[in-house]
Amino acid sequence: MSLIAYRISEPVSERALNDLFAISWPDHAPLSPETLQQHSAGWVCAFDGDALVGFVNVAWDGATHMFLLDTTVAPSHRRRGIGSHLVRTAVELATQRGGEWLQVDYDPELASFYEGCGFRPTPAGLLQLYD
């Protein structure tokens, strides 16, 4: 098993990021590094050598409310604790950046993962803005 390197707010290429999303999510929306920088308190990348194999974004409202977005681990690297490590590092990052709240939305099948990372379920509302 290779050693995974975790890096905070490491510059990441658009291609590497979107290639990771494409192998992980069938209908991913492309994300540019410029958008990432504009709307993030920071992000955490997981690298296996030079290959980007994990990612999580800590988006924010510009004040104290932060959001985990795009938690992703390459299918070839899942079930090794990489996702949990990404989230723990993101929690530390959000705390260091002055966050008071860190929110994550997830599908029901991911409840045990996020609860295992310390999140508790809360009621929320959702409105789809397109068909």
N, C-alpha and C positions, 0 to 999 in steps of 0.2 A: 504494500500500500504506500502510495506516495505522500509526501508531506504537503499539506495545503497551506498556502500563505494567505493571510487575511490583510487587506489594505484598506484604509479609510480614505475616502474621497480621492482615490488614485485616478488620474486621468485615464479614461477608458475609450477605446475607439468605438465609433458608431457601429462599425461592422461587427466587432467582437460582441458588443452588447446585444445587437439585434439578431446575430446568429444564435446566441444563447437563448434569447426569447423564442426564436423560431423553432428550435428543437424541443422547447419545453411547453409552449402554448400553441395550439393549432391556429388561433386567430389573433395573434399578438399585434399590437399597434406599435409601429416603429417609434423609437425614442432617440432623440439626438442628444449628444453631450451638452449642447448649448441649453436645451430645455431642462435637462437634468440640473445643470449649474444654477439656472435662474430660479428654480422652484424647490430646491433642496436645502436642508440644513447640512446634508452630507449623505454619503452612501458607503456601503461596504461591499468590497469585491473579494471573491475567493478565487485564487489562482492555483492551478496544478501546473507547475513550471510556468510557461508563458501563456497557457490556455486559461481563459476566463471560464470558470465552472460554477460560479455562484455569484449572486447579486441581491442586494436589498437597498431600497431607496428610503431615506428619512425625509419626506416632504414636510412642509410646515406652513403655518399661516403668517409667518413673519414675526410672531410673538412667542407664545409658550405652548401652543397646541401643535403636536407633530403626528405624522401619520406614516405607518409602514406601507410601502407600495412595492409591487413587483418582486416580492420574495421569490427567487428562482434558483434552482439547482439543476445542473445538467442531468438528464436521465442516467447517464453513465456514472454519476457520482452521488446518487441518492442513497439514503439509508446508511450514511457514514457519519452523521452528526454535523454535517456542513451547514444545513439549514438552521439548526439550533444555534450553532456558533455565530452565523451571520446575524440572527435575531438578537442574541445576547450582546454582540458588539454594537448593533444598532441602538439597543437600549442604553448602553453606556454613552454612545455618541449623542443621543437625544438629551441625556442628563447633562453632559458636558456643555451642550449648546443652550442650556437654560430651559429645557422643556419641562413643563409641569404635567402634561398629559401626552401619552403615546397611544394612538388608536390604530387598530388594524381591522379591516373587514375581510372575511374569509368565507369560503363555502363550507357547508356542514361537515364534509369529510376531513377538513383540516382543523376541526375544533380541538381534538386531543393534542395535536401538534402545538397550537398556539396556547392552549391552556397549560401545557407542559412547559412553555416558555414564560409563564407567569401572567398571561392575559386572562381576564375574566369576561364571560359573555355579558353583553349589555343590549338593551333594546335600541334599535336604530330605525330610521326611515330611509327609504330609497325610492327615487323617482327616475324612471327611464326617460331620457330626453329625446330619444329617437326610436324608430321602429326597426 
